[in-house]
Amino acid sequence: MALESACTLSTLLGHTFNVTELPDILALYQSLRVPRARRTRRRSEQMHDMCQLVEGSAQRERDKVLQDNKPRQGFPNPWADPEFQEWMWAFDARATAESAWEDFSFKKMKIQALKESGNGT
């Protein structure tokens, strides 16, 4: 996650030409990183809860599910969940940041054009 964040931030900062753009860049960075970090944290918490069961019926049920079922989307062990694996490891931080920057700069140019034409507020 730290490397993804560093790559995302450096990519976005690479498009910055003026210190006045930093608030927009940082807001864009947050909009990209927070949802991904939250999902990763939730899955990590689920993994923690699953692995920290005390001996008893819940632990035996967990063991049975993990032993008897093939990994699938939503599997209790996120590291065996193929959908989570794809989401986690196929993520391209640079491409995501570049795409977000393109969308952001297009919207910014559109707003500026509206203001200059007198149609903006």
PLY file of the C-alpha trace (Angstrom):
ply
format ascii 1.0
element vertex 121
property float x
property float y
property float z
element edge 120
property int vertex1
property int vertex2
end_header
0.00 0.00 0.00
2.82 2.42 0.79
4.40 1.88 -2.63
1.04 2.37 -4.34
0.53 5.59 -2.39
4.02 6.85 -3.24
3.53 6.06 -6.92
0.10 7.72 -6.98
1.33 10.85 -5.22
4.47 11.18 -7.33
2.47 10.75 -10.54
-0.01 13.43 -9.53
2.69 15.80 -8.28
4.45 15.36 -11.61
1.56 17.27 -13.18
1.83 20.17 -10.73
3.31 23.40 -12.03
2.32 25.77 -9.27
2.07 25.48 -5.49
-1.51 26.77 -5.72
-2.45 23.47 -7.39
-1.43 21.40 -4.36
-4.83 21.43 -2.60
-6.50 20.06 -5.74
-3.76 17.47 -6.24
-3.97 16.33 -2.62
-7.77 16.11 -2.79
-7.47 14.00 -5.94
-4.87 11.80 -4.24
-7.19 11.28 -1.25
-10.10 10.39 -3.53
-7.97 7.66 -5.11
-6.27 6.24 -2.05
-8.86 6.32 0.73
-11.37 3.87 -0.80
-8.64 1.37 -1.67
-7.00 1.65 1.74
-10.37 1.20 3.47
-11.17 -1.96 1.50
-7.73 -3.39 2.22
-8.09 -2.57 5.91
-11.54 -4.20 6.07
-10.24 -7.40 4.49
-7.24 -7.38 6.84
-9.57 -7.02 9.81
-11.68 -9.91 8.51
-8.53 -12.01 8.18
-7.50 -11.07 11.72
-10.92 -12.01 13.11
-10.87 -15.30 11.20
-7.38 -16.24 12.38
-7.84 -15.20 16.01
-10.79 -17.42 16.90
-10.50 -19.14 20.25
-10.84 -22.90 20.39
-14.46 -23.89 20.09
-17.31 -24.34 17.67
-16.59 -21.15 15.68
-12.99 -22.24 15.15
-14.05 -25.73 14.06
-16.61 -24.28 11.64
-13.95 -21.94 10.19
-11.55 -24.85 9.73
-14.25 -26.90 8.00
-15.11 -24.04 5.61
-11.46 -23.47 4.75
-10.76 -27.18 4.22
-13.94 -28.22 2.41
-14.49 -25.31 0.03
-12.59 -24.21 -3.01
-11.50 -20.57 -3.03
-14.14 -18.37 -4.63
-15.26 -14.76 -4.61
-16.05 -13.81 -1.02
-13.98 -16.69 0.41
-13.29 -16.09 4.14
-9.55 -16.03 3.52
-8.98 -12.95 1.34
-5.62 -14.26 0.19
-7.44 -17.20 -1.41
-10.32 -15.14 -2.84
-9.61 -14.86 -6.58
-11.55 -11.60 -6.97
-9.68 -9.98 -4.09
-6.37 -11.30 -5.43
-7.03 -9.73 -8.83
-8.11 -6.44 -7.24
-5.11 -6.37 -4.91
-2.26 -7.45 -7.17
-3.30 -6.30 -10.66
-3.71 -2.69 -9.55
-1.65 -0.20 -11.54
-1.18 2.88 -9.36
0.49 4.95 -12.08
-2.19 4.22 -14.70
-4.94 4.92 -12.17
-3.34 8.25 -11.20
-2.81 9.24 -14.84
-6.42 8.45 -15.70
-7.69 10.39 -12.68
-5.46 13.33 -13.63
-6.80 13.34 -17.19
-10.40 13.35 -15.92
-9.60 16.05 -13.37
-7.74 18.32 -15.79
-10.49 17.94 -18.42
-13.15 18.99 -15.88
-10.94 21.84 -14.69
-10.47 23.12 -18.26
-14.20 22.84 -18.91
-15.02 24.89 -15.79
-12.42 27.49 -16.74
-13.86 27.76 -20.26
-17.36 28.24 -18.85
-16.12 30.98 -16.52
-14.30 32.74 -19.33
-17.35 32.60 -21.62
-19.50 34.15 -18.90
-21.66 31.03 -18.45
-20.01 29.94 -15.21
-20.73 31.18 -11.76
0 1
1 2
2 3
3 4
4 5
5 6
6 7
7 8
8 9
9 10
10 11
11 12
12 13
13 14
14 15
15 16
16 17
17 18
18 19
19 20
20 21
21 22
22 23
23 24
24 25
25 26
26 27
27 28
28 29
29 30
30 31
31 32
32 33
33 34
34 35
35 36
36 37
37 38
38 39
39 40
40 41
41 42
42 43
43 44
44 45
45 46
46 47
47 48
48 49
49 50
50 51
51 52
52 53
53 54
54 55
55 56
56 57
57 58
58 59
59 60
60 61
61 62
62 63
63 64
64 65
65 66
66 67
67 68
68 69
69 70
70 71
71 72
72 73
73 74
74 75
75 76
76 77
77 78
78 79
79 80
80 81
81 82
82 83
83 84
84 85
85 86
86 87
87 88
88 89
89 90
90 91
91 92
92 93
93 94
94 95
95 96
96 97
97 98
98 99
99 100
100 101
101 102
102 103
103 104
104 105
105 106
106 107
107 108
108 109
109 110
110 111
111 112
112 113
113 114
114 115
115 116
116 117
117 118
118 119
119 120
